[in-house]
């Protein structure tokens, strides 16, 4: 199960095209949409025309066996603007939830409704968070109850991207109060369904080009076909949950599992902001002179930037690893999804803050984009699970993995039986090497050279 960081030709082309889109289309309008807090419909149209806004595009990204296409695309897009980036990719979060829960028939029905097509764009929303619960998906109070062949949904949702204006809302609700977080299910609520109310569009600190809303569900009626996964899957899930409750065993929330799978995608978004700020402030420090020299020559300027560059690269590696794990089915036994999101979100905040500090008064005003990036970055320590929630997930995983070796030791090896028998560090390889060294004065030179070629580490 190899983990290769070398981009393929297709991945390199994707990153290049995404960067061009961010540079040519997104950045020139980012400040304007942020100031007016308007939804960037023209940018979405251009994204759709370029192939970046469709269910098949995200299916291709998720289907990449290396896992690297998704974070590479996200980082480039959010390098352009986080608010516009969220507007472009928000339906992908809903699509991810649908993909994990839905039947093939439901996927075929609802996936196209999440994006639409050029000239007829549509939106999707993932409605999980609530005013009382926030990141605590175990404390959700929205309920769904059966009424004949239909379901009736009642509840209150908060901080919902595309909420109220989406064509498709994927809503998490409790269907069995006694089972609590184990008794939850996902439903599709089309936009305009009676009882679905857009209470207000939220006035946010950052990412202001994206639409975020407060929603209420009052007697919202949806047919049984809108229960993702269907009745049989739900009954099986609830039966297993009852066994766990009766046996006093612990289990994770299905919604927490969904978040863990999508956290690398969110981490890559934060990396885009961090990289944008680091590049901008580095260029500024190279050109800004004080006391007769560029300010980057001052270690008080350059050393913090060096530390941030190191942390950004480390967070990127964590993100790529988690994306690879999601793509190859390696379980997040040690909270690897939360690790990458925690590292990327916090370095994004620290980098944008350092950019402002380095630029002084210029960084604090809207003449430069760093104050916007600072406002945008803060969201990433909050949504898709706060930094505190990430630490809870990681610490819980740490406790559960007590006594187990790390992932690179625990994974099943690849390479076949010959590699296991004669691989680096094996007793057989060591005995052959020692015998060759002992006989080096007795064996003809050509034979010894051949043996050394076999035992020598490969050249890079």
C-alpha positions in Angstrom: 0.0 0.0 0.0 2.4 2.7 -1.3 2.2 6.4 -0.4 3.8 8.4 -3.3 4.1 12.2 -3.2 5.0 12.5 -6.8 2.1 14.2 -8.7 0.9 12.5 -11.8 0.6 14.4 -15.1 -3.2 14.6 -14.5 -2.7 16.0 -11.0 -0.1 18.5 -12.2 -2.4 19.7 -14.9 -5.3 19.9 -12.4 -3.3 22.0 -10.0 -2.1 24.3 -12.8 -5.6 24.9 -14.2 -7.0 25.4 -10.7 -4.2 28.0 -10.0 -4.9 29.8 -13.2 -8.6 29.9 -12.4 -7.8 31.3 -8.9 -5.4 33.8 -10.3 -7.3 35.0 -13.3 -11.0 34.7 -12.2 -11.2 34.6 -8.4 -8.6 37.0 -7.0 -9.5 40.0 -9.2 -13.1 40.0 -7.7 -12.4 38.6 -4.2 -12.2 41.9 -2.4 -15.4 43.2 -4.0 -17.5 40.2 -3.2 -16.1 40.2 0.3 -17.0 43.9 0.8 -20.6 43.5 -0.6 -21.2 40.0 0.9 -22.8 38.9 -2.3 -22.9 35.4 -3.7 -20.5 35.0 -6.6 -22.8 33.6 -9.2 -20.6 34.7 -12.2 -17.6 32.9 -10.7 -19.6 29.7 -10.2 -20.7 29.9 -13.9 -17.0 30.2 -14.9 -16.1 27.3 -12.6 -18.9 25.2 -14.2 -17.6 26.1 -17.7 -14.1 25.0 -16.8 -15.4 21.7 -15.3 -14.8 22.6 -11.6 -18.5 22.6 -10.6 -20.1 19.3 -11.2 -20.7 16.0 -9.4 -18.6 14.1 -11.9 -15.6 16.4 -11.2 -15.8 15.7 -7.4 -16.4 12.0 -8.1 -13.2 12.0 -10.1 -11.3 13.8 -7.3 -12.6 11.4 -4.6 -12.0 8.5 -6.9 -8.3 9.3 -7.3 -6.6 6.2 -5.8 -3.7 8.4 -4.5 -6.0 10.8 -2.7 -3.9 13.8 -3.7 -6.1 15.4 -6.4 -8.7 16.7 -3.9 -6.3 18.6 -1.6 -4.2 19.9 -4.5 -7.3 21.4 -6.1 -8.6 22.8 -2.8 -5.4 24.5 -1.9 -5.1 26.3 -5.3 -8.8 27.4 -5.3 -8.6 28.8 -1.7 -5.3 30.4 -2.5 -7.5 32.7 -4.6 -10.3 33.4 -2.0 -11.8 31.4 0.8 -15.2 32.9 0.6 -15.6 32.3 -3.2 -13.9 29.0 -2.7 -16.6 27.9 -0.2 -19.3 29.0 -2.6 -17.8 26.8 -5.3 -17.2 23.7 -3.2 -20.0 23.8 -0.7 -22.2 21.4 -2.7 -19.3 18.9 -2.5 -19.8 18.6 1.3 -23.4 17.7 0.8 -22.4 15.3 -2.0 -19.9 13.6 0.2 -22.6 13.0 2.9 -25.0 11.7 0.2 -22.3 9.4 -1.2 -21.6 7.8 2.2 -25.2 7.3 3.1 -27.3 7.0 -0.1 -28.4 4.0 -2.2 -27.1 4.0 -5.8 -30.6 5.1 -6.9 -30.6 8.0 -4.5 -27.1 9.0 -5.6 -28.2 9.1 -9.2 -31.3 11.2 -8.3 -29.7 13.8 -6.0 -26.1 14.2 -7.2 -27.0 16.2 -10.3 -29.4 18.4 -8.2 -26.5 19.5 -6.1 -24.7 21.3 -8.9 -27.0 21.7 -12.0 -25.2 22.5 -15.2 -23.7 25.7 -16.9 -26.5 28.1 -17.5 -28.7 26.3 -15.0 -26.7 26.2 -11.8 -28.0 24.6 -8.6 -26.8 24.6 -5.0 -26.6 22.1 -2.1 -26.3 22.4 1.6 -25.2 20.1 4.4 -27.3 21.0 7.5 -25.7 19.5 10.6 -24.8 22.2 13.1 -27.4 23.6 15.6 -27.4 26.6 18.0 -27.2 24.4 21.1 -24.8 21.8 19.8 -22.3 23.5 17.5 -19.6 21.0 16.8 -21.1 18.5 19.2 -23.0 16.3 16.8 -24.0 14.0 19.7 -26.2 16.8 21.1 -28.4 17.5 18.0 -32.0 18.1 18.7 -33.6 18.2 15.3 -35.9 15.2 15.1 -37.6 13.1 12.3 -40.6 11.0 13.0 -42.6 8.7 10.8 -46.0 9.7 9.6 -47.4 7.0 7.3 -45.0 6.6 4.4 -43.5 10.1 5.1 -41.1 11.6 7.6 -41.8 14.8 9.5 -38.7 16.9 10.4 -38.7 19.5 13.2 -35.7 21.5 14.4 -33.3 24.4 14.2 -30.1 24.5 12.2 -27.3 27.2 12.4 -24.2 28.1 10.3 -25.5 26.3 7.2 -23.6 27.0 4.0 -26.1 27.7 1.2 -28.9 27.2 3.7 -32.3 28.2 2.5 -31.1 29.0 -1.0 -30.0 25.5 -1.9 -31.9 23.2 -4.2 -30.9 20.3 -2.0 -30.5 20.3 1.8 -28.9 17.2 3.4 -30.3 17.3 7.0 -29.2 15.3 10.0 -31.9 14.4 12.5 -32.6 12.1 15.4 -35.0 9.3 14.6 -34.7 7.4 17.9 -34.5 9.6 21.0 -33.4 6.7 23.3 -30.4 6.0 21.1 -29.2 9.6 21.1 -26.4 10.2 18.6 -26.5 6.6 17.5 -30.1 7.1 16.4 -29.5 9.7 13.8 -30.2 9.6 10.0 -29.7 11.9 7.0 -32.6 13.2 4.9 -32.8 15.2 1.7 -35.0 18.2 2.0 -35.5 20.1 -1.4 -35.5 23.8 -1.4 -38.9 25.4 -1.1 -40.4 22.5 0.9 -43.2 23.8 3.1 -41.9 24.3 6.7 -38.3 25.0 5.7 -37.6 28.6 6.7 -34.6 30.7 6.0 -34.5 32.7 9.3 -31.6 34.9 8.3 -28.5 35.2 6.3 -25.6 35.5 8.8 -23.3 38.5 8.9 -19.9 37.0 9.2 -16.4 38.1 10.1 -14.8 36.5 7.1 -15.5 34.2 4.1 -18.2 36.8 3.3 -18.7 35.8 -0.4 -20.3 32.5 0.8 -23.9 32.3 1.9 -24.3 31.1 5.5 -27.7 30.9 7.2 -29.9 30.0 10.1 -32.7 27.6 9.3 -35.8 26.3 11.0 -37.7 23.1 10.1 -41.3 23.2 11.2 -43.3 20.1 10.3 -41.3 19.6 7.1 -42.7 16.6 5.3 -40.5 14.5 3.0 -41.3 11.1 1.4 -39.7 7.9 2.6 -37.5 8.0 -0.6 -35.7 11.0 0.9 -34.3 9.0 3.8 -30.7 8.4 2.6 -29.9 4.7 2.6 -33.6 3.7 2.9 -35.6 2.0 5.6 -33.8 -1.3 5.6 -30.4 0.3 6.2 -31.8 2.5 8.9 -33.4 -0.4 10.7 -30.2 -2.4 10.6 -28.2 0.5 11.9 -30.7 1.1 14.8 -30.7 -2.6 15.7 -26.9 -2.5 16.0 -27.0 0.6 18.0 -29.5 -1.0 20.5 -27.1 -3.9 20.9 -24.3 -1.5 21.7 -26.4 0.4 24.2 -27.7 -2.7 25.9 -24.2 -4.1 26.0 -22.8 -0.9 27.5 -20.2 -0.6 24.7 -18.9 2.6 23.2 -19.2 3.6 19.6 -18.5 6.6 17.4 -21.1 8.8 15.8 -21.8 8.2 12.1 -21.7 11.9 11.6 -18.4 12.2 13.3 -17.1 9.6 10.8 -18.4 11.7 7.9 -16.6 14.7 9.3 -13.4 12.7 9.7 -13.5 11.8 6.1 -14.0 15.4 4.9 -11.5 17.1 7.2 -8.6 16.7 4.8 -10.6 18.7 2.2 -11.2 21.5 4.8 -7.5 21.3 5.9 -6.4 21.9 2.3 -8.6 25.0 2.1 -6.9 26.4 5.2 -3.5 25.7 3.6 -4.5 27.7 0.6 -5.1 30.8 2.8 -1.9 30.2 4.7 0.2 29.9 1.6 -1.3 33.0 0.1 -0.4 35.0 3.1 3.1 33.6 3.4 3.8 34.3 -0.3 2.5 37.8 0.0 4.3 38.8 3.1 7.6 37.3 1.9 7.4 39.4 -1.2 6.6 42.4 0.9 9.5 41.8 3.2 11.9 41.4 0.3 10.9 44.8 -1.1 10.2 46.9 2.0 13.3 48.6 3.2 14.1 49.9 6.7 17.4 51.1 8.1 19.0 50.7 4.6 18.1 47.1 3.9 15.1 44.8 3.1 13.3 44.0 6.3 13.6 40.2 5.6 17.3 40.6 6.4 16.1 41.2 10.0 15.9 37.8 11.9 13.0 39.2 13.8 11.1 39.1 10.5 12.7 36.1 8.7 12.8 33.6 11.5 9.0 33.6 12.2 8.4 33.3 8.5 10.8 30.3 8.4 8.9 28.7 11.2 5.6 29.2 9.4 6.9 27.8 6.1 8.0 24.7 8.0 4.6 24.3 9.7 2.7 24.9 6.4 4.7 22.1 4.7 4.2 19.8 7.7 0.4 20.5 7.7 0.3 19.8 4.0 2.0 16.4 4.5 -0.5 15.5 7.2 -3.3 16.6 4.8 -2.0 14.5 1.9 -1.5 11.5 4.2 -5.1 11.8 5.5 -6.4 12.1 1.9 -4.4 9.1 0.9 -5.9 7.2 3.8 -9.4 8.2 2.9 -8.8 7.1 -0.8 -7.3 3.8 0.1 -9.6 2.8 2.9 -7.0 3.0 5.7 -9.0 3.7 8.9 -8.4 6.9 10.9 -7.6 4.9 14.0 -5.4 7.7 15.5 -7.4 10.8 14.5 -5.3 11.5 11.4 -8.2 13.4 9.8 -8.4 15.7 12.8 -4.7 16.0 13.0 -4.4 17.5 9.5 -7.4 19.9 10.1 -6.0 21.0 13.5 -2.5 21.7 12.1 -3.7 23.4 8.9 -6.3 25.6 10.5 -4.0 26.9 13.3 -1.1 27.6 11.0 -3.5 29.5 8.7 -4.5 31.8 11.6 -0.9 32.2 12.7 0.4 32.9 9.2 -2.2 35.6 8.5 -1.6 37.2 11.8 2.1 37.3 11.3 1.6 38.8 7.8 -0.4 41.7 9.4 2.3 42.1 12.1 5.1 42.1 9.5 3.3 44.7 7.4 2.4 46.9 10.4 -0.2 49.5 9.6 -0.4 48.5 6.0 -1.4 45.0 7.0 -4.3 46.4 9.0 -6.1 48.2 6.2 -7.8 47.0 3.1 -5.1 48.3 0.7 -3.6 44.9 1.1 -5.4 41.5 1.2 -3.8 40.2 4.4 -6.5 41.6 6.7 -9.1 39.7 4.6 -7.1 36.5 4.8 -6.8 36.9 8.6 -10.6 37.2 8.8 -11.1 34.2 6.5 -8.6 32.0 8.3 -10.3 32.2 11.6 -13.2 30.2 10.4 -11.1 27.2 10.0 -10.4 26.8 13.7 -14.2 26.7 14.1 -16.2 25.0 11.4 -16.2 21.3 10.6 -15.3 20.9 14.3 -13.4 23.4 16.4 -9.8 23.0 17.3 -10.9 21.8 20.7 -13.1 19.1 19.0 -10.1 18.0 16.9 -8.1 17.6 20.1 -10.9 15.6 21.7 -11.0 13.3 18.7 -7.2 12.9 18.6 -6.9 12.3 22.3 -9.8 9.8 22.3 -8.1 7.9 19.4 -4.8 8.1 21.3 -6.4 6.4 24.3 -8.1 3.8 22.1 -4.8 3.0 20.4 -2.8 2.6 23.6 -0.2 -0.1 23.2 -0.6 -0.3 19.4 2.3 0.5 17.0 2.1 3.5 14.7 0.4 3.3 11.3 3.6 2.7 9.3 4.4 -0.3 11.4 0.8 -1.6 11.7 -0.1 -1.5 7.9 0.1 -4.7 6.0 3.2 -4.7 3.8 3.4 -4.7 0.0 6.0 -6.2 -2.2 5.3 -9.9 -1.9 7.0 -12.8 0.0 10.4 -12.2 -1.6 10.5 -8.6 -0.1 9.5 -10.0 3.3 12.2 -12.6 3.1 15.1 -10.6 1.6 14.0 -7.0 2.2 16.2 -4.4 4.0 17.0 -5.3 7.5 16.0 -9.0 7.2 18.3 -11.6 8.7 18.7 -13.4 5.3 19.9 -10.2 3.6 22.3 -9.4 6.5 23.8 -12.9 6.4 24.4 -12.7 2.7 26.0 -9.2 3.1 28.2 -10.4 5.9 29.3 -13.5 3.9 30.1 -11.3 0.9 32.2 -9.0 3.0 34.1 -11.9 4.6 34.9 -13.3 1.2 35.8 -10.1 -0.5 39.5 -11.0 -0.8 38.7 -14.5 -2.2 35.9 -13.8 -4.7 36.8 -12.5 -8.2 36.1 -8.8 -8.7 33.3 -9.1 -11.3 31.4 -11.5 -9.0 31.9 -9.2 -6.0 30.7 -6.2 -8.0 27.5 -8.0 -9.0 26.8 -9.0 -5.4 27.3 -5.4 -4.3 24.9 -4.1 -6.9 22.2 -6.4 -5.5 22.9 -5.3 -1.9 23.5 -1.6 -2.6 20.5 0.8 -1.8 18.8 2.1 -5.0 20.0 5.4 -6.3 17.5 8.2 -6.2 
